[in-house]
Amino acid sequence: MRAMVLTAVGAPFQLKEIPDPKPNNGEAVARVISCGSGLTIQHIRAGRSKVAYPRVIGHEITAEIVELGKNVNGLSIGDPVTAYYYLNCGDCHWCRAGRETLCLKNKGNVGRACDGGYAEFIKLPEYNFIRMPDGLDYKRCPAEAGVITDAIATPIKVIKKGRIKPEEWVAVIGAGGGLGLQMVQVAKWAQANVVAVDTRAEKFDACTNMGADLTIDASKGNVGEALRHVNGGFGVDVVIDFIASASTLEEGFAGLNRGGRLVVLGGVPQKFSLDTNALKYEREVIGSKYCTRGEVEEALKLVASGEIWPIVSEVVPLEEAEALHARIEAGLVTGRAAVLVDSFASVVK
């Protein structure tokens, strides 16, 4: 099969012919139609996330089952599927409780611990394939269908973690990014008032189109002060930080109303400072880690029903993945990006 392969840290993608995967016991193989190109896999491409090389990355797939291994009972040939990102054990305390992101025996991630969706075929355990619901036209919009697993499912998780209620003021830091723009949309779906925070003012039109009530240009500094002026001078009720640098976390926390919640996702590990006196007013810092399998299924159904629609602004053939990832690294993509896997015709061996 044809695949975009990473061979070393810092090396560009190589379009190669590699062996077709064959399913083992409890596994299935799917033909990949499209695969999302988010910042999570860009961290792998840039060498910030460790993998064993060579590796085919990507997990936000739209695909169809083409082969079943032994003891696969929940899938059929031809089923339209996407993928759940975590390779969980399925039997520890957290998995049984439906909180798979906290799995005690997690074996890694699709596209990191095993080959992912930047290839014509993908092999995964049966559990990691999620059937797309009826009513989701994955053939007409394969890129949009594939990115739901992160672009919509993660904001759905954040709405729950942040206990966001109608009419609350919610600030999204990194609002113009691949996940931030979807968060703006989902927060409006939850009937919140939304403040879009970003360093690129050219992305604010997209944020406003998705429902943002206010915008703050973070490149001008003093984000915490600007957030404190929101809501009649009380500050915002929730800050969702997709950048999660020390400065954005500190500024976001400083902009919270009494009883406010700072929800932290993304970023690279680092320390930041808090004014503990501010915690006396019941402000909270809440960590959030991707989403559960059930939340992915919930997001798929919401999109299929027409309540929410993922925003994909750039779709390219798989052979153009290198150029697309350069744009993602530079922060030039508004919303989500994806590659069409079955749209390329030539291969460089």
TORKOL-4160 file (C-alpha; in steps of 0.2 Angstrom, whole numbers, padded with zeros to 4 digits, m for minus):
349
<pt num="1" X="0000" Y="0000" Z="0000"/>
<pt num="2" X="0005" Y="0018" Z="m0002"/>
<pt num="3" X="0009" Y="0028" Z="0014"/>
<pt num="4" X="0017" Y="0044" Z="0020"/>
<pt num="5" X="0031" Y="0038" Z="0032"/>
<pt num="6" X="0041" Y="0047" Z="0045"/>
<pt num="7" X="0059" Y="0039" Z="0045"/>
<pt num="8" X="0068" Y="0050" Z="0058"/>
<pt num="9" X="0066" Y="0065" Z="0069"/>
<pt num="10" X="0066" Y="0081" Z="0058"/>
<pt num="11" X="0065" Y="0071" Z="0042"/>
<pt num="12" X="0052" Y="0075" Z="0029"/>
<pt num="13" X="0038" Y="0063" Z="0025"/>
<pt num="14" X="0042" Y="0050" Z="0012"/>
<pt num="15" X="0029" Y="0043" Z="0001"/>
<pt num="16" X="0032" Y="0025" Z="0000"/>
<pt num="17" X="0025" Y="0008" Z="m0005"/>
<pt num="18" X="0024" Y="m0003" Z="0011"/>
<pt num="19" X="0016" Y="m0020" Z="0015"/>
<pt num="20" X="m0003" Y="m0021" Z="0017"/>
<pt num="21" X="m0008" Y="m0024" Z="0035"/>
<pt num="22" X="m0016" Y="m0041" Z="0039"/>
<pt num="23" X="m0027" Y="m0042" Z="0054"/>
<pt num="24" X="m0022" Y="m0053" Z="0069"/>
<pt num="25" X="m0035" Y="m0061" Z="0082"/>
<pt num="26" X="m0047" Y="m0047" Z="0087"/>
<pt num="27" X="m0041" Y="m0035" Z="0074"/>
<pt num="28" X="m0048" Y="m0027" Z="0058"/>
<pt num="29" X="m0042" Y="m0018" Z="0043"/>
<pt num="30" X="m0050" Y="m0003" Z="0035"/>
<pt num="31" X="m0047" Y="0007" Z="0019"/>
<pt num="32" X="m0043" Y="0025" Z="0023"/>
<pt num="33" X="m0052" Y="0038" Z="0014"/>
<pt num="34" X="m0046" Y="0054" Z="0023"/>
<pt num="35" X="m0036" Y="0058" Z="0039"/>
<pt num="36" X="m0036" Y="0074" Z="0049"/>
<pt num="37" X="m0020" Y="0084" Z="0051"/>
<pt num="38" X="m0021" Y="0091" Z="0068"/>
<pt num="39" X="m0008" Y="0098" Z="0080"/>
<pt num="40" X="m0007" Y="0082" Z="0090"/>
<pt num="41" X="0001" Y="0073" Z="0075"/>
<pt num="42" X="0011" Y="0089" Z="0070"/>
<pt num="43" X="0020" Y="0087" Z="0087"/>
<pt num="44" X="0026" Y="0070" Z="0080"/>
<pt num="45" X="0031" Y="0077" Z="0064"/>
<pt num="46" X="0041" Y="0090" Z="0072"/>
<pt num="47" X="0049" Y="0078" Z="0084"/>
<pt num="48" X="0041" Y="0085" Z="0100"/>
<pt num="49" X="0032" Y="0068" Z="0103"/>
<pt num="50" X="0042" Y="0053" Z="0103"/>
<pt num="51" X="0039" Y="0038" Z="0092"/>
<pt num="52" X="0048" Y="0023" Z="0085"/>
<pt num="53" X="0053" Y="0025" Z="0067"/>
<pt num="54" X="0048" Y="0021" Z="0054"/>
<pt num="55" X="0030" Y="0027" Z="0058"/>
<pt num="56" X="0014" Y="0031" Z="0049"/>
<pt num="57" X="0005" Y="0044" Z="0059"/>
<pt num="58" X="m0013" Y="0050" Z="0059"/>
<pt num="59" X="m0029" Y="0045" Z="0068"/>
<pt num="60" X="m0043" Y="0056" Z="0064"/>
<pt num="61" X="m0049" Y="0044" Z="0050"/>
<pt num="62" X="m0064" Y="0041" Z="0039"/>
<pt num="63" X="m0063" Y="0023" Z="0033"/>
<pt num="64" X="m0072" Y="0007" Z="0028"/>
<pt num="65" X="m0069" Y="m0010" Z="0035"/>
<pt num="66" X="m0061" Y="m0022" Z="0022"/>
<pt num="67" X="m0055" Y="m0037" Z="0032"/>
<pt num="68" X="m0059" Y="m0045" Z="0049"/>
<pt num="69" X="m0047" Y="m0055" Z="0060"/>
<pt num="70" X="m0053" Y="m0070" Z="0070"/>
<pt num="71" X="m0065" Y="m0066" Z="0085"/>
<pt num="72" X="m0071" Y="m0049" Z="0078"/>
<pt num="73" X="m0090" Y="m0049" Z="0081"/>
<pt num="74" X="m0095" Y="m0031" Z="0081"/>
<pt num="75" X="m0089" Y="m0025" Z="0064"/>
<pt num="76" X="m0094" Y="m0030" Z="0046"/>
<pt num="77" X="m0086" Y="m0028" Z="0029"/>
<pt num="78" X="m0091" Y="m0012" Z="0022"/>
<pt num="79" X="m0094" Y="m0003" Z="0039"/>
<pt num="80" X="m0090" Y="0015" Z="0039"/>
<pt num="81" X="m0078" Y="0019" Z="0053"/>
<pt num="82" X="m0067" Y="0031" Z="0062"/>
<pt num="83" X="m0054" Y="0028" Z="0076"/>
<pt num="84" X="m0053" Y="0030" Z="0095"/>
<pt num="85" X="m0036" Y="0037" Z="0098"/>
<pt num="86" X="m0031" Y="0027" Z="0114"/>
<pt num="87" X="m0025" Y="0009" Z="0114"/>
<pt num="88" X="m0033" Y="0005" Z="0130"/>
<pt num="89" X="m0033" Y="m0011" Z="0140"/>
<pt num="90" X="m0052" Y="m0011" Z="0142"/>
<pt num="91" X="m0052" Y="m0020" Z="0159"/>
<pt num="92" X="m0044" Y="m0008" Z="0172"/>
<pt num="93" X="m0054" Y="0002" Z="0185"/>
<pt num="94" X="m0054" Y="0017" Z="0174"/>
<pt num="95" X="m0059" Y="0008" Z="0158"/>
<pt num="96" X="m0073" Y="m0001" Z="0166"/>
<pt num="97" X="m0079" Y="0016" Z="0173"/>
<pt num="98" X="m0080" Y="0024" Z="0156"/>
<pt num="99" X="m0065" Y="0035" Z="0159"/>
<pt num="100" X="m0053" Y="0027" Z="0146"/>
<pt num="101" X="m0042" Y="0042" Z="0145"/>
<pt num="102" X="m0035" Y="0037" Z="0163"/>
<pt num="103" X="m0032" Y="0019" Z="0158"/>
<pt num="104" X="m0019" Y="0011" Z="0169"/>
<pt num="105" X="m0012" Y="0000" Z="0156"/>
<pt num="106" X="m0013" Y="0011" Z="0140"/>
<pt num="107" X="m0002" Y="0004" Z="0126"/>
<pt num="108" X="m0001" Y="0021" Z="0118"/>
<pt num="109" X="m0010" Y="0030" Z="0104"/>
<pt num="110" X="m0015" Y="0026" Z="0086"/>
<pt num="111" X="m0002" Y="0034" Z="0074"/>
<pt num="112" X="0011" Y="0033" Z="0088"/>
<pt num="113" X="0012" Y="0016" Z="0095"/>
<pt num="114" X="0005" Y="0008" Z="0079"/>
<pt num="115" X="0004" Y="0014" Z="0061"/>
<pt num="116" X="m0010" Y="0027" Z="0058"/>
<pt num="117" X="m0021" Y="0034" Z="0045"/>
<pt num="118" X="m0008" Y="0042" Z="0033"/>
<pt num="119" X="m0009" Y="0026" Z="0022"/>
<pt num="120" X="m0021" Y="0017" Z="0011"/>
<pt num="121" X="m0025" Y="0005" Z="0025"/>
<pt num="122" X="m0025" Y="0004" Z="0044"/>
<pt num="123" X="m0025" Y="m0011" Z="0056"/>
<pt num="124" X="m0032" Y="m0008" Z="0073"/>
<pt num="125" X="m0040" Y="m0018" Z="0087"/>
<pt num="126" X="m0059" Y="m0020" Z="0085"/>
<pt num="127" X="m0061" Y="m0009" Z="0100"/>
<pt num="128" X="m0053" Y="0006" Z="0092"/>
<pt num="129" X="m0064" Y="0006" Z="0077"/>
<pt num="130" X="m0080" Y="0016" Z="0080"/>
<pt num="131" X="m0094" Y="0014" Z="0067"/>
<pt num="132" X="m0101" Y="0030" Z="0060"/>
<pt num="133" X="m0119" Y="0033" Z="0063"/>
<pt num="134" X="m0133" Y="0033" Z="0050"/>
<pt num="135" X="m0136" Y="0050" Z="0043"/>
<pt num="136" X="m0118" Y="0055" Z="0043"/>
<pt num="137" X="m0113" Y="0057" Z="0025"/>
<pt num="138" X="m0095" Y="0052" Z="0026"/>
<pt num="139" X="m0093" Y="0049" Z="0007"/>
<pt num="140" X="m0098" Y="0067" Z="0003"/>
<pt num="141" X="m0088" Y="0075" Z="0017"/>
<pt num="142" X="m0075" Y="0063" Z="0022"/>
<pt num="143" X="m0063" Y="0076" Z="0030"/>
<pt num="144" X="m0076" Y="0083" Z="0041"/>
<pt num="145" X="m0082" Y="0066" Z="0046"/>
<pt num="146" X="m0065" Y="0060" Z="0051"/>
<pt num="147" X="m0060" Y="0075" Z="0062"/>
<pt num="148" X="m0075" Y="0074" Z="0073"/>
<pt num="149" X="m0066" Y="0062" Z="0084"/>
<pt num="150" X="m0055" Y="0076" Z="0091"/>
<pt num="151" X="m0062" Y="0093" Z="0084"/>
<pt num="152" X="m0080" Y="0090" Z="0091"/>
<pt num="153" X="m0077" Y="0076" Z="0104"/>
<pt num="154" X="m0064" Y="0086" Z="0113"/>
<pt num="155" X="m0075" Y="0102" Z="0115"/>
<pt num="156" X="m0090" Y="0091" Z="0120"/>
<pt num="157" X="m0078" Y="0084" Z="0134"/>
<pt num="158" X="m0073" Y="0102" Z="0139"/>
<pt num="159" X="m0091" Y="0108" Z="0141"/>
<pt num="160" X="m0094" Y="0094" Z="0154"/>
<pt num="161" X="m0077" Y="0096" Z="0163"/>
<pt num="162" X="m0079" Y="0115" Z="0164"/>
<pt num="163" X="m0097" Y="0113" Z="0169"/>
<pt num="164" X="m0102" Y="0126" Z="0157"/>
<pt num="165" X="m0119" Y="0133" Z="0158"/>
<pt num="166" X="m0130" Y="0144" Z="0147"/>
<pt num="167" X="m0126" Y="0163" Z="0148"/>
<pt num="168" X="m0109" Y="0160" Z="0156"/>
<pt num="169" X="m0094" Y="0169" Z="0149"/>
<pt num="170" X="m0082" Y="0157" Z="0141"/>
<pt num="171" X="m0065" Y="0163" Z="0135"/>
<pt num="172" X="m0056" Y="0151" Z="0122"/>
<pt num="173" X="m0037" Y="0154" Z="0121"/>
<pt num="174" X="m0030" Y="0149" Z="0104"/>
<pt num="175" X="m0048" Y="0151" Z="0097"/>
<pt num="176" X="m0042" Y="0152" Z="0079"/>
<pt num="177" X="m0033" Y="0135" Z="0079"/>
<pt num="178" X="m0039" Y="0118" Z="0073"/>
<pt num="179" X="m0047" Y="0114" Z="0090"/>
<pt num="180" X="m0050" Y="0132" Z="0096"/>
<pt num="181" X="m0062" Y="0137" Z="0082"/>
<pt num="182" X="m0072" Y="0121" Z="0085"/>
<pt num="183" X="m0073" Y="0125" Z="0104"/>
<pt num="184" X="m0080" Y="0142" Z="0100"/>
<pt num="185" X="m0094" Y="0134" Z="0090"/>
<pt num="186" X="m0098" Y="0120" Z="0103"/>
<pt num="187" X="m0098" Y="0133" Z="0117"/>
<pt num="188" X="m0111" Y="0143" Z="0107"/>
<pt num="189" X="m0121" Y="0127" Z="0105"/>
<pt num="190" X="m0120" Y="0126" Z="0124"/>
<pt num="191" X="m0128" Y="0143" Z="0124"/>
<pt num="192" X="m0113" Y="0152" Z="0132"/>
<pt num="193" X="m0106" Y="0169" Z="0128"/>
<pt num="194" X="m0089" Y="0167" Z="0120"/>
<pt num="195" X="m0073" Y="0177" Z="0120"/>
<pt num="196" X="m0061" Y="0172" Z="0107"/>
<pt num="197" X="m0042" Y="0175" Z="0111"/>
<pt num="198" X="m0029" Y="0173" Z="0099"/>
<pt num="199" X="m0012" Y="0181" Z="0093"/>
<pt num="200" X="m0018" Y="0182" Z="0075"/>
<pt num="201" X="m0031" Y="0195" Z="0072"/>
<pt num="202" X="m0034" Y="0188" Z="0054"/>
<pt num="203" X="m0042" Y="0173" Z="0062"/>
<pt num="204" X="m0055" Y="0183" Z="0071"/>
<pt num="205" X="m0067" Y="0184" Z="0057"/>
<pt num="206" X="m0069" Y="0165" Z="0057"/>
<pt num="207" X="m0071" Y="0166" Z="0076"/>
<pt num="208" X="m0085" Y="0178" Z="0074"/>
<pt num="209" X="m0093" Y="0168" Z="0061"/>
<pt num="210" X="m0093" Y="0153" Z="0073"/>
<pt num="211" X="m0102" Y="0164" Z="0086"/>
<pt num="212" X="m0089" Y="0173" Z="0096"/>
<pt num="213" X="m0096" Y="0188" Z="0105"/>
<pt num="214" X="m0080" Y="0196" Z="0108"/>
<pt num="215" X="m0062" Y="0195" Z="0102"/>
<pt num="216" X="m0046" Y="0199" Z="0111"/>
<pt num="217" X="m0029" Y="0201" Z="0102"/>
<pt num="218" X="m0017" Y="0192" Z="0113"/>
<pt num="219" X="m0002" Y="0199" Z="0104"/>
<pt num="220" X="m0005" Y="0216" Z="0112"/>
<pt num="221" X="m0003" Y="0208" Z="0129"/>
<pt num="222" X="m0013" Y="0211" Z="0145"/>
<pt num="223" X="m0025" Y="0197" Z="0142"/>
<pt num="224" X="m0029" Y="0194" Z="0160"/>
<pt num="225" X="m0034" Y="0212" Z="0162"/>
<pt num="226" X="m0044" Y="0212" Z="0146"/>
<pt num="227" X="m0054" Y="0196" Z="0152"/>
<pt num="228" X="m0057" Y="0205" Z="0169"/>
<pt num="229" X="m0067" Y="0219" Z="0160"/>
<pt num="230" X="m0079" Y="0206" Z="0152"/>
<pt num="231" X="m0095" Y="0203" Z="0160"/>
<pt num="232" X="m0098" Y="0220" Z="0168"/>
<pt num="233" X="m0080" Y="0220" Z="0175"/>
<pt num="234" X="m0082" Y="0203" Z="0185"/>
<pt num="235" X="m0072" Y="0193" Z="0173"/>
<pt num="236" X="m0076" Y="0177" Z="0163"/>
<pt num="237" X="m0083" Y="0161" Z="0171"/>
<pt num="238" X="m0073" Y="0149" Z="0161"/>
<pt num="239" X="m0056" Y="0150" Z="0152"/>
<pt num="240" X="m0052" Y="0135" Z="0140"/>
<pt num="241" X="m0033" Y="0136" Z="0136"/>
<pt num="242" X="m0027" Y="0126" Z="0121"/>
<pt num="243" X="m0010" Y="0134" Z="0121"/>
<pt num="244" X="m0006" Y="0130" Z="0139"/>
<pt num="245" X="0010" Y="0140" Z="0141"/>
<pt num="246" X="0015" Y="0147" Z="0158"/>
<pt num="247" X="0010" Y="0165" Z="0152"/>
<pt num="248" X="m0007" Y="0160" Z="0144"/>
<pt num="249" X="m0012" Y="0150" Z="0160"/>
<pt num="250" X="m0007" Y="0164" Z="0172"/>
<pt num="251" X="m0016" Y="0177" Z="0161"/>
<pt num="252" X="m0031" Y="0166" Z="0159"/>
<pt num="253" X="m0032" Y="0162" Z="0178"/>
<pt num="254" X="m0031" Y="0181" Z="0182"/>
<pt num="255" X="m0046" Y="0184" Z="0171"/>
<pt num="256" X="m0058" Y="0173" Z="0180"/>
<pt num="257" X="m0073" Y="0178" Z="0189"/>
<pt num="258" X="m0076" Y="0172" Z="0207"/>
<pt num="259" X="m0080" Y="0153" Z="0206"/>
<pt num="260" X="m0072" Y="0153" Z="0188"/>
<pt num="261" X="m0064" Y="0138" Z="0181"/>
<pt num="262" X="m0048" Y="0137" Z="0171"/>
<pt num="263" X="m0048" Y="0121" Z="0159"/>
<pt num="264" X="m0031" Y="0116" Z="0153"/>
<pt num="265" X="m0027" Y="0106" Z="0138"/>
<pt num="266" X="m0013" Y="0104" Z="0126"/>
<pt num="267" X="0004" Y="0113" Z="0127"/>
<pt num="268" X="0020" Y="0105" Z="0133"/>
<pt num="269" X="0024" Y="0101" Z="0151"/>
<pt num="270" X="0029" Y="0116" Z="0161"/>
<pt num="271" X="0026" Y="0125" Z="0178"/>
<pt num="272" X="0016" Y="0141" Z="0181"/>
<pt num="273" X="0012" Y="0152" Z="0196"/>
<pt num="274" X="m0005" Y="0155" Z="0204"/>
<pt num="275" X="m0011" Y="0167" Z="0217"/>
<pt num="276" X="m0017" Y="0156" Z="0231"/>
<pt num="277" X="m0027" Y="0170" Z="0238"/>
<pt num="278" X="m0037" Y="0169" Z="0222"/>
<pt num="279" X="m0042" Y="0151" Z="0226"/>
<pt num="280" X="m0051" Y="0157" Z="0241"/>
<pt num="281" X="m0064" Y="0163" Z="0230"/>
<pt num="282" X="m0067" Y="0146" Z="0223"/>
<pt num="283" X="m0058" Y="0148" Z="0207"/>
<pt num="284" X="m0053" Y="0131" Z="0200"/>
<pt num="285" X="m0039" Y="0124" Z="0189"/>
<pt num="286" X="m0046" Y="0108" Z="0179"/>
<pt num="287" X="m0035" Y="0096" Z="0169"/>
<pt num="288" X="m0043" Y="0088" Z="0153"/>
<pt num="289" X="m0036" Y="0074" Z="0143"/>
<pt num="290" X="m0044" Y="0071" Z="0126"/>
<pt num="291" X="m0061" Y="0062" Z="0127"/>
<pt num="292" X="m0069" Y="0045" Z="0131"/>
<pt num="293" X="m0075" Y="0033" Z="0118"/>
<pt num="294" X="m0093" Y="0037" Z="0123"/>
<pt num="295" X="m0090" Y="0056" Z="0120"/>
<pt num="296" X="m0083" Y="0052" Z="0103"/>
<pt num="297" X="m0099" Y="0043" Z="0099"/>
<pt num="298" X="m0109" Y="0057" Z="0106"/>
<pt num="299" X="m0100" Y="0069" Z="0095"/>
<pt num="300" X="m0103" Y="0059" Z="0079"/>
<pt num="301" X="m0122" Y="0058" Z="0083"/>
<pt num="302" X="m0123" Y="0077" Z="0086"/>
<pt num="303" X="m0114" Y="0080" Z="0069"/>
<pt num="304" X="m0126" Y="0067" Z="0060"/>
<pt num="305" X="m0141" Y="0076" Z="0068"/>
<pt num="306" X="m0135" Y="0093" Z="0060"/>
<pt num="307" X="m0133" Y="0101" Z="0077"/>
<pt num="308" X="m0115" Y="0104" Z="0075"/>
<pt num="309" X="m0103" Y="0104" Z="0060"/>
<pt num="310" X="m0084" Y="0103" Z="0060"/>
<pt num="311" X="m0074" Y="0117" Z="0052"/>
<pt num="312" X="m0061" Y="0110" Z="0039"/>
<pt num="313" X="m0053" Y="0124" Z="0030"/>
<pt num="314" X="m0039" Y="0115" Z="0020"/>
<pt num="315" X="m0040" Y="0098" Z="0012"/>
<pt num="316" X="m0025" Y="0092" Z="0002"/>
<pt num="317" X="m0020" Y="0075" Z="m0007"/>
<pt num="318" X="m0009" Y="0064" Z="0005"/>
<pt num="319" X="0006" Y="0068" Z="m0006"/>
<pt num="320" X="0005" Y="0086" Z="m0001"/>
<pt num="321" X="0006" Y="0082" Z="0018"/>
<pt num="322" X="0023" Y="0090" Z="0020"/>
<pt num="323" X="0018" Y="0107" Z="0014"/>
<pt num="324" X="0002" Y="0106" Z="0024"/>
<pt num="325" X="0011" Y="0102" Z="0040"/>
<pt num="326" X="0023" Y="0117" Z="0037"/>
<pt num="327" X="0007" Y="0128" Z="0037"/>
<pt num="328" X="0001" Y="0120" Z="0053"/>
<pt num="329" X="0017" Y="0122" Z="0062"/>
<pt num="330" X="0017" Y="0140" Z="0057"/>
<pt num="331" X="0000" Y="0143" Z="0064"/>
<pt num="332" X="m0007" Y="0148" Z="0047"/>
<pt num="333" X="m0022" Y="0135" Z="0046"/>
<pt num="334" X="m0038" Y="0142" Z="0053"/>
<pt num="335" X="m0049" Y="0128" Z="0059"/>
<pt num="336" X="m0045" Y="0110" Z="0054"/>
<pt num="337" X="m0035" Y="0103" Z="0040"/>
<pt num="338" X="m0035" Y="0085" Z="0032"/>
<pt num="339" X="m0027" Y="0074" Z="0019"/>
<pt num="340" X="m0037" Y="0064" Z="0006"/>
<pt num="341" X="m0028" Y="0047" Z="0006"/>
<pt num="342" X="m0036" Y="0040" Z="m0010"/>
<pt num="343" X="m0033" Y="0055" Z="m0020"/>
<pt num="344" X="m0015" Y="0053" Z="m0025"/>
<pt num="345" X="m0009" Y="0043" Z="m0040"/>
<pt num="346" X="0010" Y="0042" Z="m0040"/>
<pt num="347" X="0022" Y="0035" Z="m0027"/>
<pt num="348" X="0040" Y="0039" Z="m0024"/>
<pt num="349" X="0049" Y="0023" Z="m0018"/>
